[in-house]
Amino acid sequence: MQQALESDVDPQVVLDLFGQAFLLIVIMVGAVMVPSLIVGLIVSVFQAATQINEQTLTFLPRLIVTILVIIYLGPWLLQKLVDFTTQLLIDIPLIIG
């Protein structure tokens, strides 16, 4: 006989956890995407001013900036993720009740 698991987890707690996780994802993705978008905009303005229409000209600078941002901010991003996960694992007994 299989016993149904009943949970006393408050739905608001679950929504708060998802909100915190979503905010962390936005911070992590934004930290990588914003510099890439800025470089893409600068390269596009340069292309429009010089009338150079080369597709690889936009790709390579954005790739280089993205790699540099990941190298530079990688430890900080990883620490944010580890802190969130650690706090979540510590809070599990409190969340469940």
N, C-alpha and C positions, 0 to 999 in steps of 0.2 A: 504494500500500500504506500503510495507516494503522498507525502504530507506537503500541503501547500505552504509556501513560505510567505509569511505576512510581514510587511515592513511598516514601520512607524515613521518613515522618512517624510518629513514635511515637504510638500511640493515647492515651497518657497526656497528651501535650502538647495534643492536640485537646480532651480532657476538661477540662484545666486552662483552656484558652481559653474553652470554653463556660461553665465555672464562673465565671470572671471576668466574662464578658459578662452572665450571669444575675444576678450580684451587682450589677453596675452598673445593670441594668434595675430590680431591686428597690429600690435606693437612689433612682433617679430617680422611679419611680412612687410610692414611699412618701413622698417629700418633697412630692408634690402631693396625694396621697390622704389622708394622716393629718390635716392641718388641716381638710380638707373633712369627714371623718368626725367629728371633734371638734365642729365647728360644727353638723353635722347632729344629733348627740346632744344638744347644748345646746338647739337649737331644738325637738327632740322633747320634751325634758323641759319646756320652756316651754309647748308646746302641750298636753301632758298636764296640767300644773298649771292652765292657764287654760281648758281644754276648747275651744280654738280648733282646728278641723279644716280648715285651709286648705292645700291642696297647694302653692300658690305661695309660702307662707311658708317652707317648707323649701327650695325650689329657689333662690330669689334669694340668700339669705345664703351658701349653699354655692358658688354661681356666683361671687359677688363675692370670697369668700376664695380660691377656686381661681385666679381671674385675678390677684389680688394676690400670691399665692405664686409663680405663674409669672413675674410681672414682677420680683419680688424675688429669687427663686432662679434665674431663667432663665440669667443669665450663668454662675453656678456650675455648673449642670447642663450647660450647653453646654460649659464648659471640661472637665468630667469626661469627657464624650463625646469631645471632641477629643483629650484626653490618651490615652484608651484607644485610639482609632483610630490616632493617631500612633505609639504604642508597638507596636501590632499591625503596622503597616506597616514599622516599623524591624526588628521581630523576624522578618519573613517569611523573609529569607535564612537566619537561624539555625534557624528551624523546619524549613525544607525540607532543609537540610543543605548 
